[in-house]
Amino acid sequence: MNQEGTENVEKDAIRNEGANDQSDNQEIQDPQMTAEEKLEEDLAKEKDKFLRLFAEFENYKKRTGKERIDLFKTANQEVLQAMLPVLDDFDRAWAQISNSEDEALVKGVELIHEKLKNTLASKGLELVDIKTGDDFNADFAEAITQIPAPSDDLKGKVVDVVEKGYKLGDKIIRFPKVVIGM
């Protein structure tokens, strides 16, 4: 069906709805109402319909905008989570290479390491800051084991951080794995 045919069908449907609305309104309306009062009532109904439709459309725009932002965040999250093991391996390699005697090697690897960390940080990746001696909080860390505390002040606290944790924005995408003292 071409565009003109579609428009004609739509216009006919609108006319039929209008005719049905008018016949329904005439049966319901008080016969004592003047033509002006009927028009005012119809105008009020149409304004109400318009305002409701406008509000519904605004809510739709806000909802779809939020869904789009969430989609971009989660797409980024999957890539960043896939990069975390690479970053861990690089951190371990950097710890060994930094003790090397070859200054050029150390400087080159340091530049690459910093560039990788800065690139991931620019995409929203942040390190979850947990250190030895911090109070253990199950909302921000995952305890993998408990060991006897080396000192009394470390009981119930983090003794060692086995694996770093990371967050993307406010959401933790990988919890740090820690050892706690008992």
For each residue, the residues with C-beta under 8 A, 3 or more apart:
1: 5 6 9
2: 5 6
3: 6 7
4: 7 8
5: 1 2 8 9
6: 1 2 3 9 10
7: 3 4 10 11
8: 4 5 11 12
9: 1 5 6 12 13
10: 6 7 13 14
11: 7 8 14 15
12: 8 9 15 16
13: 9 10 16 17
14: 10 11 17 18
15: 11 12 18 19
16: 12 13 19 20
17: 13 14 20 21
18: 14 15 21 22
19: 15 16 22 23
20: 16 17 23 24
21: 17 18 24 25
22: 18 19 25 26
23: 19 20 26 27
24: 20 21 27 28
25: 21 22 28 29 38 42
26: 22 23 29
27: 23 24
28: 24 25
29: 25 26 33 38 41
30: 33
31:
32:
33: 29 30 37 38 41
34: 37 38
35: 38 39
36: 39 40
37: 33 34 40 41
38: 25 29 33 34 35 41 42
39: 35 36 42 43
40: 36 37 43 44
41: 29 33 37 38 44 45
42: 25 38 39 45 46
43: 39 40 46 47
44: 40 41 47 48
45: 41 42 48 49
46: 42 43 49 50
47: 43 44 50 51
48: 44 45 51 52
49: 45 46 52 53
50: 46 47 53 54
51: 47 48 54 55
52: 48 49 55 56
53: 49 50 56 57
54: 50 51 57 58
55: 51 52 58 59
56: 52 53 59 60
57: 53 54 60 61
58: 54 55 61 62
59: 55 56 62 63
60: 56 57 63 64
61: 57 58 64 65
62: 58 59 65 66
63: 59 60 66 67
64: 60 61 67 68
65: 61 62 68 69
66: 62 63 69 70
67: 63 64 70 71
68: 64 65 71 72
69: 65 66 72 73
70: 66 67 73 74
71: 67 68 74 75
72: 68 69 75 76
73: 69 70 76 77 168 169
74: 70 71 77 78
75: 71 72 78 79
76: 72 73 79 80 123 124 168
77: 73 74 80 81 168 171 173
78: 74 75 81 82
79: 75 76 82 83 123
80: 76 77 83 84 120 123 124 125 166 168 173
81: 77 78 84 173 174
82: 78 79 85 86
83: 79 80 86 87 120
84: 80 81 87 88 166 173 174
85: 82 88 89
86: 82 83 89 90
87: 83 84 90 91 116 117 120
88: 84 85 91 92 163 164
89: 85 86 92 93
90: 86 87 93 94 113 116
91: 87 88 94 95 113 164
92: 88 89 95 96
93: 89 90 96 97 109
94: 90 91 97 98 109 110 113
95: 91 92 98 99
96: 92 93 99 100
97: 93 94 100 105 106 109
98: 94 95 106 109 110
99: 95 96
100: 96 97 105 106
101:
102: 105 106
103: 106 107
104: 107 108
105: 97 100 102 108 109
106: 97 98 100 102 103 109 110
107: 103 104 110 111
108: 104 105 111 112
109: 93 94 97 98 105 106 112 113
110: 94 98 106 107 113 114
111: 107 108 114 115
112: 108 109 115 116
113: 90 91 94 109 110 116 117
114: 110 111 117 118
115: 111 112 118 119
116: 87 90 112 113 119 120
117: 87 113 114 120 121
118: 114 115 121 122
119: 115 116 122 123
120: 80 83 87 116 117 123 125
121: 117 118 124 125 126
122: 118 119
123: 76 79 80 119 120
124: 76 80 121 168 169
125: 80 120 121 166 167 168
126: 121 166 167 168
127: 164 165 166
128: 140 141 164 165 166 167 172 175 176
129:
130: 134 140 141 158 161 165 176 178
131: 134 158 161
132: 154 158 159 160 161
133: 153 154 157 158
134: 130 131 157 158
135: 156 157 158
136: 141 143 156 157 158 178 180
137: 140 141
138: 141 142 143
139:
140: 128 130 137 165 172 175 176
141: 128 130 136 137 138 158 165 175 176 177 178
142: 138 165 175 176 177 178
143: 136 138 146 178 179 180
144: 162 177 178 179
145: 179 180
146: 143 179 180 181 182
147: 159 179 180 181 182
148: 181 182
149: 152 154 155 157 159 181 182
150: 154 159 181
151: 154
152: 149 155
153: 133 157
154: 132 133 149 150 151 157 159 181
155: 149 152 181 182
156: 135 136 180 181 182
157: 133 134 135 136 149 153 154 180 181
158: 130 131 132 133 134 135 136 141 161 178 179 180
159: 132 147 149 150 154 178 179 180 181
160: 132 178 179
161: 130 131 132 158 164 176 177 178
162: 144 177 178 179
163: 88 174 176 177
164: 88 91 127 128 161 176
165: 127 128 130 140 141 142 172 174 175 176 177
166: 80 84 125 126 127 128 172 173 174
167: 125 126 128 170 171 172 173
168: 73 76 77 80 124 125 126 171 173
169: 73 124
170: 167
171: 77 167 168
172: 128 140 165 166 167 175
173: 77 80 81 84 166 167 168
174: 81 84 163 165 166
175: 128 140 141 142 165 172
176: 128 130 140 141 142 161 163 164 165
177: 141 142 144 161 162 163 165
178: 130 136 141 142 143 144 158 159 160 161 162
179: 143 144 145 146 147 158 159 160 162
180: 136 143 145 146 147 156 157 158 159
181: 146 147 148 149 150 154 155 156 157 159
182: 146 147 148 149 155 156
